[in-house]
Amino acid sequence: QVQLVESGGGLVQAGGSLRLSCAASGISFSINAMGWYRQAPGKQRELVATITSGGTTTYSYSVKGRFTISRDNAKNTVYLQMNSLKPEDTAVYYCKIEVPGARIFWGQGTQVTVSS
């Protein structure tokens, strides 16, 4: 059974940093793309950043230059380093992985709150 466990969320002041981690277990095959999404209250879930198995990254315009996505394939883990955080970054952050067969798995989410 595939499980994604996220950690690293919390409360931080504006301008601060947090590092999110998402570890996948129960994986017996390679992981294609890995990504982070977020959902603020009353808003739709939106893409934050993705990274392919080859290391190619994409970022939303709102976080580009402040957030960095990375992955450790040996650990089946994806990270999101978030710097220069703003109150508008407050949301529940979810990780997502894509595996062969176009199957998608989501984490349970971790709360990030940025105070002004």
Number of C-alpha atoms within 10 A of each C-alpha: 6 10 15 22 17 23 15 15 18 14 14 18 14 17 14 14 17 18 16 21 23 30 18 22 14 10 13 8 8 12 17 16 21 27 26 26 19 22 19 16 9 6 9 9 15 14 17 24 23 24 20 17 15 8 13 11 16 16 19 14 9 11 17 12 12 13 20 19 24 20 21 11 11 6 11 18 20 25 22 23 15 20 17 15 23 19 15 13 20 20 21 18 26 25 30 20 25 18 15 11 6 8 9 13 15 20 18 15 22 21 19 22 20 20 16 11
